Amino acid sequence: MRKKKPLSQFLGNLLIQSSYVHSLLTRLDRLKSVRSAVAGPQNDQNNPTTPAYQTIFPVELQTPDIGSHLAEPSFDKHFMVQNANPTCWQYFGSSSVFALAVEVLVHARAKFGPVTHHENYAEFRLNRPVGEHPPGVRETPDRAVIEKLVSIYMASSNTLRGFIDEDTIVHDIEGYLTCHSTDTRQLVSYRAHQFFRISMICAIACANKARHQPSYSAESMQYYSEALRCVEEVTSELSVESLIALLLLISFSMFYPRKGDLWKLLDFACRLSVELGYHTEQDAAFADEKSRVRRRRIFWGLYCIERSIGQHFGRPSDLPEEIITTEYPAAIIPAHMADPASFQRIAMSHYHRLVYLRSEIARELYLPAVAPNFPRYWYQQKYSTLLSWRQELPRDGSLAGIGTTTCDIAWESTICFLFQPLLLRALVNTKDANWINEYSDTLPSESYQSACQLVEIYKQILRASEDSTLGLYPLSILSALHIQTAAMTIMAFCLLAIDGRIPTTKWTPGSLEEGPSPVRFDNIHDTSGSCLILLTKGAEKFPGMMGMLDIYKSLSQKIIPIMTRSGLA
């Protein structure tokens, strides 16, 4: 029997590779150099009344990889957490939608006066979804019910993130049904893992189904509460089973963020994956091909969650690329396209590569302590790389599914992600009525088009029938963040169109030559209405998102009529 120890103990004793340490030291050197460059009496980092974007002032920097460029004011934000004792601050980096929302509000207030938002939280408290408190203990579920929920999970969440082995799931169901009538606190070793896995799989499947049938939310909480009875047992080993347990907890927390500490779970899972050597394939040299493929799917599934959550909140990663040598799970092979299920897994591996490309962009664009002001050529190069990725995925409507939909969402959101600094800078500049566009700054229309397309994709998902492919697509906290980013990007372009001093351009695929391309707002009324519907649904599911709905509602009520009167819409 394996000797067990608390998860925190073996994670605390993690052996970090030298490349990982080197990456941390490099980061520390950059922070020290920036601190010395911007030090001065004006830079009062401890004064909470100083706007976040004014705490660092432009300086000339010289770096070996990107050359000389003018550093911009930081767009990172610190928000005071209300009702916290003691008072604390929440950090959101400039890649987050919250940083964009702040600049949109500041610009709108400078141009049109106060923008009020209602903060009608009481209404949503009265209409919270069923299932905040799980029902009492029930009898052992029917086998047919368990098999149906497992099937839903495997067709949706496990296609998105292949954590569960399809060949062993049948044995887990048998173990779960056998153990359900016993005292779960007495479960040990493999039996505990079987019970926990099926309980969490059913909880996640019910959470996914709850958007069609709210009663599933209570079922989800019931399965989750059952799983928690043996959570300490299943997370006390240095094993792949414990890693899977953490990944299932993370997947559940993405539906119910307030039911777990998502940041801490991600941190534990990342450290454990490194401890197990899943970031490299050196330990898998003598494993069979099936085991190697499974390791890759587990690692890249975790990598994509960790990167996506971190980038949406503007935070650095716990898995630096310098230590990763694990191959992608698969490559796009035309021969596999005849099998829809296999193709969706291949599409997901293609998505993993996009997340890796996006992470490279994030390191250069968002993580430096002083925001870089890259030339247009830099953006053209990055866009060209992303465009090449897009063109490698076959566009065949008959192959649509969870994997291809994920690729579509990732593509549109990554375009918004790439060009967000240009939007932030444009909003800050044009809030000054006397600002002159002397450097002929422009905005890429691709960012607006991608934001509108994101809204359309999620509108189709929301309208899809329950048992359809899109009806099974998991709508998690990441989906809410995608919708918010799209809504704020659209509103930013509306404000800048009203201002009129920064034109929009479009790049020609292949040559990437820019040409004038004014954004057409012909469908802005329909698009804005769709944004309100999606934001409302998101706030019902995630009450903490209510503020963004209020902000967008107030902005659209003031800005859309102005666009109509001015002939823009």
CORPESUL-V61328 format. One record per residue. N is the residue number from 1. RES is the residue in one small letter. SS is DSSP state (helix for helix, strand for strand, loop for the rest). Layout:
n:N res:RES ss:SS
n:N res:RES ss:SS
//
This chain:
n:1 res:m ss:loop
n:2 res:r ss:loop
n:3 res:k ss:loop
n:4 res:k ss:loop
n:5 res:k ss:loop
n:6 res:p ss:loop
n:7 res:l ss:helix
n:8 res:s ss:helix
n:9 res:q ss:helix
n:10 res:f ss:helix
n:11 res:l ss:helix
n:12 res:g ss:helix
n:13 res:n ss:loop
n:14 res:l ss:loop
n:15 res:l ss:loop
n:16 res:i ss:loop
n:17 res:q ss:loop
n:18 res:s ss:helix
n:19 res:s ss:helix
n:20 res:y ss:helix
n:21 res:v ss:helix
n:22 res:h ss:helix
n:23 res:s ss:helix
n:24 res:l ss:helix
n:25 res:l ss:helix
n:26 res:t ss:helix
n:27 res:r ss:helix
n:28 res:l ss:helix
n:29 res:d ss:helix
n:30 res:r ss:helix
n:31 res:l ss:helix
n:32 res:k ss:helix
n:33 res:s ss:helix
n:34 res:v ss:helix
n:35 res:r ss:helix
n:36 res:s ss:helix
n:37 res:a ss:helix
n:38 res:v ss:helix
n:39 res:a ss:loop
n:40 res:g ss:loop
n:41 res:p ss:loop
n:42 res:q ss:loop
n:43 res:n ss:loop
n:44 res:d ss:loop
n:45 res:q ss:loop
n:46 res:n ss:loop
n:47 res:n ss:loop
n:48 res:p ss:loop
n:49 res:t ss:loop
n:50 res:t ss:loop
n:51 res:p ss:loop
n:52 res:a ss:helix
n:53 res:y ss:helix
n:54 res:q ss:helix
n:55 res:t ss:loop
n:56 res:i ss:loop
n:57 res:f ss:loop
n:58 res:p ss:loop
n:59 res:v ss:loop
n:60 res:e ss:strand
n:61 res:l ss:strand
n:62 res:q ss:strand
n:63 res:t ss:strand
n:64 res:p ss:loop
n:65 res:d ss:loop
n:66 res:i ss:loop
n:67 res:g ss:strand
n:68 res:s ss:strand
n:69 res:h ss:strand
n:70 res:l ss:strand
n:71 res:a ss:strand
n:72 res:e ss:strand
n:73 res:p ss:loop
n:74 res:s ss:loop
n:75 res:f ss:loop
n:76 res:d ss:loop
n:77 res:k ss:strand
n:78 res:h ss:strand
n:79 res:f ss:strand
n:80 res:m ss:strand
n:81 res:v ss:strand
n:82 res:q ss:loop
n:83 res:n ss:loop
n:84 res:a ss:loop
n:85 res:n ss:loop
n:86 res:p ss:loop
n:87 res:t ss:loop
n:88 res:c ss:strand
n:89 res:w ss:strand
n:90 res:q ss:strand
n:91 res:y ss:strand
n:92 res:f ss:strand
n:93 res:g ss:loop
n:94 res:s ss:loop
n:95 res:s ss:loop
n:96 res:s ss:loop
n:97 res:v ss:helix
n:98 res:f ss:helix
n:99 res:a ss:helix
n:100 res:l ss:helix
n:101 res:a ss:helix
n:102 res:v ss:helix
n:103 res:e ss:helix
n:104 res:v ss:helix
n:105 res:l ss:helix
n:106 res:v ss:helix
n:107 res:h ss:helix
n:108 res:a ss:helix
n:109 res:r ss:helix
n:110 res:a ss:helix
n:111 res:k ss:helix
n:112 res:f ss:helix
n:113 res:g ss:loop
n:114 res:p ss:loop
n:115 res:v ss:loop
n:116 res:t ss:loop
n:117 res:h ss:loop
n:118 res:h ss:loop
n:119 res:e ss:loop
n:120 res:n ss:loop
n:121 res:y ss:helix
n:122 res:a ss:helix
n:123 res:e ss:helix
n:124 res:f ss:helix
n:125 res:r ss:helix
n:126 res:l ss:helix
n:127 res:n ss:loop
n:128 res:r ss:loop
n:129 res:p ss:loop
n:130 res:v ss:loop
n:131 res:g ss:loop
n:132 res:e ss:loop
n:133 res:h ss:loop
n:134 res:p ss:loop
n:135 res:p ss:loop
n:136 res:g ss:loop
n:137 res:v ss:loop
n:138 res:r ss:loop
n:139 res:e ss:loop
n:140 res:t ss:loop
n:141 res:p ss:loop
n:142 res:d ss:loop
n:143 res:r ss:helix
n:144 res:a ss:helix
n:145 res:v ss:helix
n:146 res:i ss:helix
n:147 res:e ss:helix
n:148 res:k ss:helix
n:149 res:l ss:helix
n:150 res:v ss:helix
n:151 res:s ss:helix
n:152 res:i ss:helix
n:153 res:y ss:helix
n:154 res:m ss:helix
n:155 res:a ss:helix
n:156 res:s ss:loop
n:157 res:s ss:helix
n:158 res:n ss:helix
n:159 res:t ss:helix
n:160 res:l ss:helix
n:161 res:r ss:loop
n:162 res:g ss:loop
n:163 res:f ss:loop
n:164 res:i ss:loop
n:165 res:d ss:loop
n:166 res:e ss:loop
n:167 res:d ss:loop
n:168 res:t ss:loop
n:169 res:i ss:helix
n:170 res:v ss:helix
n:171 res:h ss:helix
n:172 res:d ss:helix
n:173 res:i ss:helix
n:174 res:e ss:helix
n:175 res:g ss:helix
n:176 res:y ss:helix
n:177 res:l ss:helix
n:178 res:t ss:helix
n:179 res:c ss:helix
n:180 res:h ss:loop
n:181 res:s ss:loop
n:182 res:t ss:loop
n:183 res:d ss:loop
n:184 res:t ss:helix
n:185 res:r ss:helix
n:186 res:q ss:helix
n:187 res:l ss:loop
n:188 res:v ss:loop
n:189 res:s ss:helix
n:190 res:y ss:helix
n:191 res:r ss:helix
n:192 res:a ss:helix
n:193 res:h ss:helix
n:194 res:q ss:helix
n:195 res:f ss:helix
n:196 res:f ss:helix
n:197 res:r ss:helix
n:198 res:i ss:helix
n:199 res:s ss:helix
n:200 res:m ss:helix
n:201 res:i ss:helix
n:202 res:c ss:helix
n:203 res:a ss:helix
n:204 res:i ss:helix
n:205 res:a ss:helix
n:206 res:c ss:helix
n:207 res:a ss:helix
n:208 res:n ss:helix
n:209 res:k ss:helix
n:210 res:a ss:loop
n:211 res:r ss:loop
n:212 res:h ss:loop
n:213 res:q ss:loop
n:214 res:p ss:loop
n:215 res:s ss:helix
n:216 res:y ss:helix
n:217 res:s ss:helix
n:218 res:a ss:helix
n:219 res:e ss:helix
n:220 res:s ss:helix
n:221 res:m ss:helix
n:222 res:q ss:helix
n:223 res:y ss:helix
n:224 res:y ss:helix
n:225 res:s ss:helix
n:226 res:e ss:helix
n:227 res:a ss:helix
n:228 res:l ss:helix
n:229 res:r ss:loop
n:230 res:c ss:loop
n:231 res:v ss:helix
n:232 res:e ss:helix
n:233 res:e ss:helix
n:234 res:v ss:helix
n:235 res:t ss:loop
n:236 res:s ss:loop
n:237 res:e ss:loop
n:238 res:l ss:loop
n:239 res:s ss:loop
n:240 res:v ss:helix
n:241 res:e ss:helix
n:242 res:s ss:helix
n:243 res:l ss:helix
n:244 res:i ss:helix
n:245 res:a ss:helix
n:246 res:l ss:helix
n:247 res:l ss:helix
n:248 res:l ss:helix
n:249 res:l ss:helix
n:250 res:i ss:helix
n:251 res:s ss:helix
n:252 res:f ss:helix
n:253 res:s ss:helix
n:254 res:m ss:loop
n:255 res:f ss:loop
n:256 res:y ss:loop
n:257 res:p ss:helix
n:258 res:r ss:helix
n:259 res:k ss:helix
n:260 res:g ss:loop
n:261 res:d ss:loop
n:262 res:l ss:helix
n:263 res:w ss:helix
n:264 res:k ss:helix
n:265 res:l ss:helix
n:266 res:l ss:helix
n:267 res:d ss:helix
n:268 res:f ss:helix
n:269 res:a ss:helix
n:270 res:c ss:helix
n:271 res:r ss:helix
n:272 res:l ss:helix
n:273 res:s ss:helix
n:274 res:v ss:helix
n:275 res:e ss:helix
n:276 res:l ss:loop
n:277 res:g ss:loop
n:278 res:y ss:loop
n:279 res:h ss:loop
n:280 res:t ss:loop
n:281 res:e ss:loop
n:282 res:q ss:loop
n:283 res:d ss:loop
n:284 res:a ss:loop
n:285 res:a ss:loop
n:286 res:f ss:loop
n:287 res:a ss:loop
n:288 res:d ss:loop
n:289 res:e ss:helix
n:290 res:k ss:helix
n:291 res:s ss:helix
n:292 res:r ss:helix
n:293 res:v ss:helix
n:294 res:r ss:helix
n:295 res:r ss:helix
n:296 res:r ss:helix
n:297 res:r ss:helix
n:298 res:i ss:helix
n:299 res:f ss:helix
n:300 res:w ss:helix
n:301 res:g ss:helix
n:302 res:l ss:helix
n:303 res:y ss:helix
n:304 res:c ss:helix
n:305 res:i ss:helix
n:306 res:e ss:helix
n:307 res:r ss:helix
n:308 res:s ss:helix
n:309 res:i ss:helix
n:310 res:g ss:helix
n:311 res:q ss:helix
n:312 res:h ss:helix
n:313 res:f ss:helix
n:314 res:g ss:loop
n:315 res:r ss:loop
n:316 res:p ss:loop
n:317 res:s ss:loop
n:318 res:d ss:loop
n:319 res:l ss:loop
n:320 res:p ss:loop
n:321 res:e ss:helix
n:322 res:e ss:helix
n:323 res:i ss:helix
n:324 res:i ss:loop
n:325 res:t ss:loop
n:326 res:t ss:loop
n:327 res:e ss:loop
n:328 res:y ss:loop
n:329 res:p ss:loop
n:330 res:a ss:loop
n:331 res:a ss:loop
n:332 res:i ss:loop
n:333 res:i ss:loop
n:334 res:p ss:helix
n:335 res:a ss:helix
n:336 res:h ss:helix
n:337 res:m ss:helix
n:338 res:a ss:helix
n:339 res:d ss:loop
n:340 res:p ss:helix
n:341 res:a ss:helix
n:342 res:s ss:helix
n:343 res:f ss:helix
n:344 res:q ss:helix
n:345 res:r ss:helix
n:346 res:i ss:helix
n:347 res:a ss:helix
n:348 res:m ss:helix
n:349 res:s ss:helix
n:350 res:h ss:helix
n:351 res:y ss:helix
n:352 res:h ss:helix
n:353 res:r ss:helix
n:354 res:l ss:helix
n:355 res:v ss:helix
n:356 res:y ss:helix
n:357 res:l ss:helix
n:358 res:r ss:helix
n:359 res:s ss:helix
n:360 res:e ss:helix
n:361 res:i ss:helix
n:362 res:a ss:helix
n:363 res:r ss:helix
n:364 res:e ss:helix
n:365 res:l ss:helix
n:366 res:y ss:loop
n:367 res:l ss:loop
n:368 res:p ss:loop
n:369 res:a ss:loop
n:370 res:v ss:loop
n:371 res:a ss:strand
n:372 res:p ss:strand
n:373 res:n ss:loop
n:374 res:f ss:loop
n:375 res:p ss:loop
n:376 res:r ss:helix
n:377 res:y ss:helix
n:378 res:w ss:helix
n:379 res:y ss:helix
n:380 res:q ss:helix
n:381 res:q ss:helix
n:382 res:k ss:helix
n:383 res:y ss:helix
n:384 res:s ss:helix
n:385 res:t ss:helix
n:386 res:l ss:helix
n:387 res:l ss:helix
n:388 res:s ss:helix
n:389 res:w ss:helix
n:390 res:r ss:helix
n:391 res:q ss:helix
n:392 res:e ss:helix
n:393 res:l ss:loop
n:394 res:p ss:loop
n:395 res:r ss:loop
n:396 res:d ss:loop
n:397 res:g ss:helix
n:398 res:s ss:helix
n:399 res:l ss:helix
n:400 res:a ss:loop
n:401 res:g ss:loop
n:402 res:i ss:helix
n:403 res:g ss:helix
n:404 res:t ss:helix
n:405 res:t ss:helix
n:406 res:t ss:helix
n:407 res:c ss:helix
n:408 res:d ss:helix
n:409 res:i ss:helix
n:410 res:a ss:helix
n:411 res:w ss:helix
n:412 res:e ss:helix
n:413 res:s ss:helix
n:414 res:t ss:helix
n:415 res:i ss:helix
n:416 res:c ss:helix
n:417 res:f ss:helix
n:418 res:l ss:helix
n:419 res:f ss:helix
n:420 res:q ss:helix
n:421 res:p ss:helix
n:422 res:l ss:helix
n:423 res:l ss:helix
n:424 res:l ss:helix
n:425 res:r ss:helix
n:426 res:a ss:helix
n:427 res:l ss:helix
n:428 res:v ss:helix
n:429 res:n ss:helix
n:430 res:t ss:helix
n:431 res:k ss:loop
n:432 res:d ss:loop
n:433 res:a ss:loop
n:434 res:n ss:loop
n:435 res:w ss:loop
n:436 res:i ss:loop
n:437 res:n ss:loop
n:438 res:e ss:loop
n:439 res:y ss:loop
n:440 res:s ss:loop
n:441 res:d ss:loop
n:442 res:t ss:strand
n:443 res:l ss:strand
n:444 res:p ss:strand
n:445 res:s ss:helix
n:446 res:e ss:helix
n:447 res:s ss:helix
n:448 res:y ss:helix
n:449 res:q ss:helix
n:450 res:s ss:helix
n:451 res:a ss:helix
n:452 res:c ss:helix
n:453 res:q ss:helix
n:454 res:l ss:helix
n:455 res:v ss:helix
n:456 res:e ss:helix
n:457 res:i ss:helix
n:458 res:y ss:helix
n:459 res:k ss:helix
n:460 res:q ss:helix
n:461 res:i ss:helix
n:462 res:l ss:helix
n:463 res:r ss:helix
n:464 res:a ss:loop
n:465 res:s ss:loop
n:466 res:e ss:loop
n:467 res:d ss:loop
n:468 res:s ss:loop
n:469 res:t ss:loop
n:470 res:l ss:helix
n:471 res:g ss:helix
n:472 res:l ss:helix
n:473 res:y ss:loop
n:474 res:p ss:loop
n:475 res:l ss:loop
n:476 res:s ss:loop
n:477 res:i ss:helix
n:478 res:l ss:helix
n:479 res:s ss:helix
n:480 res:a ss:helix
n:481 res:l ss:helix
n:482 res:h ss:helix
n:483 res:i ss:helix
n:484 res:q ss:helix
n:485 res:t ss:helix
n:486 res:a ss:helix
n:487 res:a ss:helix
n:488 res:m ss:helix
n:489 res:t ss:helix
n:490 res:i ss:helix
n:491 res:m ss:helix
n:492 res:a ss:helix
n:493 res:f ss:helix
n:494 res:c ss:helix
n:495 res:l ss:helix
n:496 res:l ss:helix
n:497 res:a ss:helix
n:498 res:i ss:helix
n:499 res:d ss:helix
n:500 res:g ss:loop
n:501 res:r ss:loop
n:502 res:i ss:loop
n:503 res:p ss:strand
n:504 res:t ss:strand
n:505 res:t ss:strand
n:506 res:k ss:strand
n:507 res:w ss:strand
n:508 res:t ss:loop
n:509 res:p ss:loop
n:510 res:g ss:loop
n:511 res:s ss:loop
n:512 res:l ss:loop
n:513 res:e ss:loop
n:514 res:e ss:strand
n:515 res:g ss:strand
n:516 res:p ss:strand
n:517 res:s ss:loop
n:518 res:p ss:loop
n:519 res:v ss:loop
n:520 res:r ss:loop
n:521 res:f ss:loop
n:522 res:d ss:loop
n:523 res:n ss:loop
n:524 res:i ss:helix
n:525 res:h ss:helix
n:526 res:d ss:helix
n:527 res:t ss:helix
n:528 res:s ss:helix
n:529 res:g ss:helix
n:530 res:s ss:helix
n:531 res:c ss:helix
n:532 res:l ss:helix
n:533 res:i ss:helix
n:534 res:l ss:helix
n:535 res:l ss:helix
n:536 res:t ss:helix
n:537 res:k ss:helix
n:538 res:g ss:helix
n:539 res:a ss:helix
n:540 res:e ss:helix
n:541 res:k ss:helix
n:542 res:f ss:loop
n:543 res:p ss:helix
n:544 res:g ss:helix
n:545 res:m ss:helix
n:546 res:m ss:helix
n:547 res:g ss:helix
n:548 res:m ss:helix
n:549 res:l ss:helix
n:550 res:d ss:helix
n:551 res:i ss:helix
n:552 res:y ss:helix
n:553 res:k ss:helix
n:554 res:s ss:helix
n:555 res:l ss:helix
n:556 res:s ss:helix
n:557 res:q ss:helix
n:558 res:k ss:helix
n:559 res:i ss:helix
n:560 res:i ss:helix
n:561 res:p ss:helix
n:562 res:i ss:helix
n:563 res:m ss:helix
n:564 res:t ss:helix
n:565 res:r ss:helix
n:566 res:s ss:loop
n:567 res:g ss:loop
n:568 res:l ss:loop
n:569 res:a ss:loop
//
